[in-house]
């Protein structure tokens, strides 16, 4: 049986009227509130290019009707000199008991390289506001990962927590321009806070022209694990992989069944997928041109007739 992603159109793009939401709606995340009502988190930028996490609220059956827009950030940049003083970009929300774990990309500006990323954590108790777990990151560069780590997907289970995350392997100077290279690695935890990283590569570079693999989104179906992710050579596309254990993956990018449009807001690139199920349907949030500058859209998985 063949499937394809039917695009439902662009859902939201900031108007520029809110100071901390001047532009961009990157790395969208869906969280169900009740019934068909969802809160969609995303990362925006102010005029100084600093990142904040906000949200909109929609009815998934009428996704283009925006029910509410956050008046203040869920999380914003950290204090001066901290790992996230240039921005805090939510990348995943995991539910565990009465707690919600919001993992985010914290970043600050560099000198020899443009930026450095780490993974921070906010926790919400009993559906309350998210609060930083600590002023520092829970995952940072290390002895074996000396450059940076970033966007992650986290799935708690009965025996362990699993994480798939972006890991930078090197920076290269090409034609006078700095280029980062990152792929996706795998880690495990007993509590969602302290992570055991053994350097296991989940999704590796397809070839030497591919240099940016990011934003994993994993779902465990009865027959196998499935992952959607961003991958970039000349420009971003969405890739796809399957696994029997969540650790060793087989890339099946040709089966991803979603690509750029012929024209419009997602005609140049398509990236940062977030895949989720609701009421018997499978949906994908994603970004288009400009790494979220043109907002985010929604697609639904359909059987190809």
N, C-alpha and C positions, 0 to 999 in steps of 0.2 A: 504493500500500500504506500503510495506516494503522498507527501504533504507539501503544502506551501504556506507561507505567511501572507495573509491578506491584510494589506495596510488600511488602517482606519483613519489615517491622516495625522496632521500635526495637532497636538493637544494643547501645548502651552509654550509661550516664549515671553520673557519679561518685556514690559513696555518701556522700561527705563525710568519710570516715575518714582520708584522706591530706591533710596540712596544705596542700600546694601544689596539691592537686586537690580543693579543698573543694566547688566547684560548676562547672557548665558543661562541655560537651565540644563546643566550637564549631569551625567551619571544618575539617571532617575531610578528610584526605588519605590515599589508599591507595598503599602501596609494596609490590610483590610481592617476597617473600623467596625462595621456591622452591615449585614445585608449586602447590598451592592455598592456600598460607600467605601471608597478607598482614599487614603492619604498618600500622595505621591511626593516624596522628598526629592530634592535636586540641589545641585551646587550652582550658585550664582556668583557674580563678581561686582564689586563696586568700581568707581571711576579710577581707583588706584590699582585695580587688578587683583585685589585681595579677595579670597574666596569665603563664602558663607553658605550655610545649608538652610534652605527654607522648604516650603511645601505648598501644594494646592490640594483641594479636596474635590473629588469627582464621584459621580455615579458611573460605574463601569459600563452600564447599559446605555448611557448617554455621555460618553467621555469628553466631548467637546464643550459641554456646558460646565463651566467652572463654578463650583458651589462656594468656594472660599479660597483666599490666598493669605498666606501667613503675613501678619503685620510686623513681626520681629523674627530674627533668625532663631532656628533651633539650636545651632551652635555657630560661633564665629571664630575669628582668629584668636590665638592665645596671647599671653603677655609677651612683652618685648624680650627677645632672646630665646624664647621657648621654641620647641620643634615645630609648632604650628602658628607662629606669629604672622605668617603671610597668608594663611588660609586653613579652613577646616571643611573638607569635602566628604560628606557621608557616602559610604560605599556599600554598606550592608546592615541589615537589622535582623538579629536572631532572637527568637523567643525561647526562654528557658524558665519554666515554672512561672512565677509572678514577676520575673525580671525580663526586660528587653535590653539587649546589648546592641548598641549602635557603634559600629566600627567605622572609622573615618580616616581619610588621608590628611595628615597634617604636613604642611610644607613651609619652607622658608627659602629666601633667596640665597644663592651662592655667589662665590667670587670667581673661582677657577672654572666652575660649571654653573649654568643658570639657576639651578634649584636643587633641593634635596627633599625627599619625601620620607615619611615614616607612617606607621599605623597607630592611631590613637583609639581610645575607647570611652564612650559615654554609656551610662547605665540608667535605666528608668525602673523605679519600683512601683508596682501596682498601677501601671498605666499613667504614672506621673510624668513630669518633665525629665528630659535627659540631662544628666549631670556628668561632668568629666570624672572618670575613675581616678585619674592622676594628672598632674601637670606635664608629665613626660609620656613618651610613647610606650605601648606594650610590645611593639616589634619595631626594631630599628636596624640600621646597618650593624654588621657584626664581623667577627674574625673571618668567617667564611662567606659573608655577603657584604662586601666593603663599600658598596655604592649607595643603593637605597632600596626600600620596599614600599609598596603602595597598594592599589585597589585589591580588595579581597572579597571572597564569598565564604561564609561560615555556616556550617550545619551541625547543630548539636544532635547527639544520639544518646542512647542509653549507656553505651560503654565508653564513648569518647566524643570529643568535638573535632570536627574536620575543617581545615581551612585550605583554600586554594588562593594564592596571592601572587601579585606581580613582584618579580625580583630582577633588579637591574644587574646585568653581568659586566657591562663596561660602557665607557664613553669613547667615541671616536671623533677625530677631526677630519672631516671630509669636505674638500673644496672650500676651506676656510670657515666651515660651519660645524659646530658641535652637534653630534648625534648620539643620543642614548640608545642602548640596546637592552631590552628586558623581555623575559618570558614568564611562564607561570610555574610556580613550585607548590609543593604540598606540605602541610604541617598538621600536627595533632596536639590536643590539649585535654586535660581532665576537668578544667573549669572555665575555659573560654578566655582566660587572662594570661596564664603562663603557657607558652607554646614551645613544643619540641620541634626544632627545624633540623632535618638531617640532609638537606640539599636534594631532596627528591624532586626531579623535574616532571611536572605533569604534562605541560604543553610546551614543546621546544620549537625553535625556529624551523620553518619549512625549508629554507635555504638561506644563503648569505645576503640576499636582498631584503629579507624580512627582518625587521629590527624592533618592532614594538608589538607585543602580545599582552593584552591587559583585560581588565574587568571581567573575570570569570563569573558565570552564572550557572549554578549546578542544580539539577533536579534528579532525584532518585526514583526512577520508574520501576515497576515490578521486574522487568526483564534486564535492565541495565541502568547505569548512571549516565546522564547526559549533560554536556556542558556547551554553552554558547559563550563566545568571547570576542574581543576585538583583535584584529591582526592587521599590521600595516607594513606594506612594502612601499609602493609609490604613494598610496593613500589608504585610509582605513576602510576595511570591510569587516563583516561578521563571520567568524569561523564556528565550526561545530565539531564535537568529538564525543565518543562513547567509551565506556569503561565497564568492566565487570566487578571491579573492587574500589573504584574511586581514586585509585593511585596510578595505575598504568592506563594510559589513554591512547585511543586510536583516532587520529584526525580524519574527519569525513567532511571537509569543508564544502565539497560539491553537493552534499545533502542538506546544507544549511537552509536553502530555499528562501532566502531574502537577499536583496541587493539594492543598489541605488535606483532611484527613479529616473525617468527620462528627463525630467525638469523639476524645478522647485527646490524646496528647502533641504531635501536629502538626495540631491542629484549628483553631488560630488563625492561625498563620503557617507558611510553609515557605520555606527560604532556604539560602544557602551551598552550592550544588551542587558536587560533584566527580565528573566522569564519567570512567570508564575501562573498557577492554576486557580480557577474560580468557577464554581457552578458547572463543572463538566467541560469547561473550555480552557485552553492554554493561550496565554497572552505574552506579548513581548513589548516592553518599553525600550526605546532606543533613541540615540541622537543622530543628527544628520550633519550638514555642512558646518564647518567652523568649530568642531569639538563642543557643540552645544550652543553655539552663538545663535543658531536659528531655532533653538528650542528642542523639544522632544516629541516623539510620536508614539503611536500604539498600533500593534498588529495582532491578529488572531490566527491561530493555526487552523488550517482547513485541509480537508482531503481533496487531492487533485482528482477531478472526475475524468 
